[in-house]
Amino acid sequence: MTETLSNAGESAPPKRRYAPLAANENREDYSLRFAAHSFRKWSPFVVATTALGGIAYLADFAIGASIVLSYGFTSGVLAILAAAVVIFATGVPIAAACAKSGVDMDLLTRGAGFGYFGSTLTSLVYASFTVIFFSLEGSIMGQAFELALGIPLPVGYLLATLIVLPFALYGMGAVAKMQTWTQPLWIAGLVLPFVVVLVREPGKFAEFTHFGGTEGAGAGFSAVGFGFGMGVALSLIGQIGEQADYLRFMPEKTAENKWSWWAAVLAAGPGWVVLGAAKQIGGALLAFLALGVVGKTHALEPIAPYLEAVKPALGPVALTFAALFVVVSQIKINTTNAYSGSLSFANFFSRVLHRHPGRVWYVLVNCGIALALMEFGAFGFLNKILGFYSNVAIAWIGAVCADLVIAKPLGLSPRYIEFKRAYLHKINPVGFGSMLVASAVSIVAYFGAFGEFPAAFSPLLALVIAIVLVPTLAVATKGKYYLARENTVAAPGADLRATHTCSACGDPYELPDVADCAKQDGPICSLCCTLDSTCHDVCQTTGPVALGLPTVRPA
């Protein structure tokens, strides 16, 4: 059993007892909850550093190389930059909302137009993102093990999976320390190959700008190549979810810290794509330089071009340093992939099964699926996987962004983020419907039903459809599917830091994590509310229930 109900005495109501792993918030990290103010003990700088540590991935190198080798310098680089602009613009409101409200991407999606069960689909979309990129990054680490140590790829993939488990299992505390300690080495390793090229062969940068790719695209601009390249780069739009998983631990914004707060949110939220785009272009440059030496296949594997670039400076230790850089990079990012994936899988299964054994079990689920993809050779289908995935991911992000930027300011949806089951309809057609329509149309376009040009720009088609449909459906439905009933508990002026004892499990939780429960006839925490399989949502047809006094102030 993942959690049980027991009687403390004949007159006492039954209390829910969680499995030890689920009850330990130092490992759980409030995985299915509002991140309590009392838990957010890190400074904006530490949160930002931890979040930015998660973008150490070298898939950027491979993605950039794949785009430019396929479509040439001009179309490829412009595609990368255009995708970065879209990702940054959609990431700003999402990052700010998660940091302000103390919720992760899944909880945000619930209250941003998808409904309680509607967001289960996006949980799988997000989980797919973490699995796909875990497998790609693990493949790169496996390639490094093979090149440096002669370890066969299947064994290297297994090692690449096992090595991140200790960090992902222990949550934010362990992740923050690991990301901080490894940051100097990673930054030095990232900059080194480009410094070497600049010093030894500065003319190669100009030569790169005339590169026409390896498939006859040419160095000039091609609208179709630009569109397909942009679609591949836009597959990274889901990265904002991983950034938000850390940004929910931002301290409360105050008059004293507002400048550092906003700097951290922008840098660690949408700001990741600035470095991400630079890494994609840098990866393409290194692949171009190594193409004649290692061939096209190995030019797409970051370890080989990186090694060729640093060899002149490091000589006999070049291979060791290159392998170390790759391993450190992959540990940094795959810890984030495993951590974020566990949150998403936990959110999905808790709603479907009404069970929660603990976030750490879903770390194993995430890593297990990713390992299977590695062993099946997912890295060899990089462009196809990411090009298809971006159609669904961008429809989801576009719908959430439209709710935050258009619907909420216009009063078409509640101005706050409501994520608790007690107050939400199962399905909200505004966000959920917009995503389904946008992704369906764009996928059909991607497979060529409307011709080559719409196929190339199918992700942008998904984005536009989602953004237009959200306010349209919000007006058409009069916003009535956002809330099943008003949340009268967290009324304006309420003390959000005050805690109430959950009548189901007996533990205290801060007010934003508490609902009034008709079945319990008192306060209930959001997770107990999620896991109740017998209440049949009676609270949504019953009037508000008084939480009762006294409330408990945190120590």
KACOR-V286703 format. One record per helix or strand of 3 or more residues. SS is the DSSP state (A for helix, B for strand). FROM is the first residue (numbers start at 1). TO is the last residue. If there is no record, write none. Layout:
# KACOR-V286703
ss=SS from=FROM to=TO
ss=SS from=FROM to=TO
This chain:
# KACOR-V286703
ss=B from=3 to=6
ss=B from=15 to=18
ss=A from=20 to=23
ss=A from=25 to=28
ss=A from=37 to=39
ss=A from=44 to=53
ss=A from=59 to=71
ss=A from=73 to=101
ss=A from=105 to=114
ss=A from=118 to=149
ss=A from=153 to=169
ss=A from=171 to=200
ss=A from=203 to=208
ss=A from=223 to=247
ss=A from=258 to=268
ss=A from=272 to=299
ss=A from=302 to=353
ss=A from=359 to=375
ss=A from=378 to=407
ss=A from=421 to=423
ss=A from=431 to=446
ss=A from=452 to=456
ss=A from=458 to=476
ss=B from=499 to=501
ss=B from=508 to=510
ss=A from=511 to=513
ss=B from=514 to=517
ss=B from=522 to=525
ss=A from=526 to=531
ss=A from=538 to=541
